[in-house]
Amino acid sequence: MNRILMLCLLLIINILTHSQVKLIIPRNIEKAFNKNTRNYSGNPGSDYWQNTADYNINAVFNPSTLLLNGEETIVYTNNSPDTLNEIIFKLYPNLYKKGSVTLWKISPEDLNKGMEIENIQVEGKSTIAYSIDGTNMLLRILPLYPKQKLELKLKFNYTLNKGSHNRTGQIDPNSSFVAYFFPRITVYDDIDGWNRAQYIGTQEFYNDFSHFKVSITVPKEFVVWATGSLQNCNDVFESKFCERIHVAETTTKPIVIIDSLDIAEGKITKDNPENTWVFDAENVTDFVFATSNHYVWHAASLIVDSSTNRSTRTDAVFNPNHKDYDDVLHYNLETVKAMSFVFPKWPFPYPHITVFDGLDQMEYPMMVNDIHLERFDAITTTDHEVFHTMFPFYMGINETKYAWMDEGWATLGEWIISSIIDTTIADDYGMRRYDSLAGYEEDLPITTPSTQLNGMSLFLNSYVKPALGYLYVKDYLGDELFLKSLHYYIANWQGKHPMPFDFFNCINTASGKNLNWFWKQWFFETGYPDIGIGKVKKKGNEYTVTIEKKGTKPVPIDLIISFNDNSKIKLHRNIGVWENGKKFTTLTFTSNKKVAKMTLGSLYIADVNKSDNIWEETTR
């Protein structure tokens, strides 16, 4: 056969092979497609369902003893096609229970009895038909048929951890961030049935969208901030503070709702031995609260949806001794603005987002628990945690199993928005660790379930690697098409539980491009990114530079050409140059100037070996 004809035939076969790449779908997920709860277009299937609940919770918290006593009424709706004979609850405070399995280092003084269940009633009748295993509680019930509701009442208590702070706990003697404080029904979904994964302090959470009405009773002078909207401002605050809150909800100008002078006067809350704060939150996956008797509160609002003029209040609530927190309100406000109008360019979905001065770096619906930090870290931490509002809260992602579906987005959001807040910031979060460990044994495929990971494997797969994958697709599609595709995903799955293939299929469908070749190489396979400068040819004023793909992961190309007069130009190619399995590509440019040096790479282009990324005239 003619050599040229053979080469053409091989090229055609290669192109067809890559254009027809199919992703291997695990059997349990394939069943969901077969049952029409998921659709290959990326949309929820015609038979998609998810369960939900209404929680009415009354909690009494003593900041001195850290004891929380609670009662809750839950009305659970079984929207599934299955008959349920059991209900599984998550008792997350059992992370601190003596004898529990945990990967989190807990001081002996923080080990306790965990969450104590004092009473359970099912449809008005007390029952003891339950058992507790770690952070799971299994409750036997009479058959709960499809479309039926079940009323459950629980009485419970536990002691908040004083140290060993892991996303929740006492901050100082009169300030606490209280999360995971109530028994909640875990998710029953179309993929795994009940979510039985134990909480061991590493992997995060997976909860149903529910309605919460929560009353929190604390001593006089303690203010409460929480998920949801405060329903009884005039019952708990002196009137001038309600007026300040109202002003803060209508202006972009920073408003001091509580300052140090107010705290010194001690006339902030109603003069009762205790006050009960009532909050309401609709269609959220979790509820948390924080309380203090000496924190200041700064706030401002902005319009997040130009079509409706809907606004969001942004808060910074902090110890006045932490002066670095003075700027956190600005970082919070700018993050919400950027999320609404730049990336992901989707109106911020909730009425407020409160950044609370705590001992962690953790997100919750409408709340953030952030330690006080210096400027760079304060910016990158604030925008990272606030960005989580979209993923996993607006999009009900299974963080326990697929951490990359929310942490990857928050990392990308951090990279983009930090440079908007401060143009001098070059946020390389995770890049050096990935470059040093890519391709090692601990560098597993991103789609490895997070429940099977810990340490550096969990970090790489949750944060930097998926963020790079999203960024490279953004670059490949261009901002307009990428946002159109991302919006298609958000519109179809907000308020629901998307899984990885729902995301991949949505982007493929909305973009009109089959990106399976990239999903497969970047998300499903092992390997590493490595590109280098090969041959450089010069003919007259024209340079031809060969870029070699020595690794297995496709990355974009940034080639910086430096001239003897100290001027520079940059040549860029997106991941599309590697789409058909090519191992090299060429870049051509023409210049009358003398080239001094060429440098391959930039901040977000992963590369395990940079020794072949520089070409200098003396190397010719």
Summary of the structure (lengths in Angstrom):
residues: 620
radius of gyration: 26.9
end to end distance: 38.4
largest distance: 95.1
contacts: 2074
relative contact order: 0.09
helix: 30%
strand: 32%
